[in-house]
Amino acid sequence: MLITQNGTTLEYLIAATKQLLDEGGVKAVTLREVGRRARVSHNAVYRHFTSRHALLAAVAELDLDDLKLLFTDALAPNSDIPLAELRIALLHLLAFARARPARYRLFFSDADVAMADGSTQQKAVAALDALATLIRACQDADELAPGDPRKLAALMYGTVHGLIDLELGGRMQASKEWSRPEEIVELLLTLVTRT
């Protein structure tokens, strides 16, 4: 599918890369195919990105920004039930990974992308910080147990990431007597909820 031309060349390149990732994973992304889908020459890609890894890193960074917004937007101003917002945000994270598995794996599994220029790692930390802020709101509302919100964020995110990895890898199936990831998220929140 070719990109409709109604934006900047950079926007076309990003859109084409996202399409290719969603359709065929990282292996499907070549600079020539990105250029073809964006309706520019593959040499035009080099005017915006120094390499394929830099292009993939740019997509990963945009998705990490979306992930940060997912956690930031979950905390409604003056919400009196931040734990419900946290639950929704974690479930949206599962949905994000299911809808875009190659893009989700890109910013956690591709070392070349993560090390492209260091900003991808900074974006990942910013997303985790946003989750920690949401957790702090739950603690302030006396809904979660006390403790370092960054460590709780790492625990929650690490657990959800592990569930996603198991599910996307086909290792979390009902036939193997695994619970659904949503059920594990509920269990996790129950375990850290203040009693």
Secondary structure, DSSP 8 states (H G I E B T S, - for coil): ----S-S-HHHHHHHHHHHHHHHH-GGG--HHHHHHHHTS-HHHHHHH-SSHHHHHHHHHHHHHHHHHHHHHHHS-TT-S-HHHHHHHHHHHHHHHHHHSHHHHHHHHH-HHHHTSSSHHHHHHHHHHHHHHHHHHHHHHTT-B--S-HHHHHHHHHHHHHHHHHHHHTT---GGGT---HHHHHHHHHHHHB--
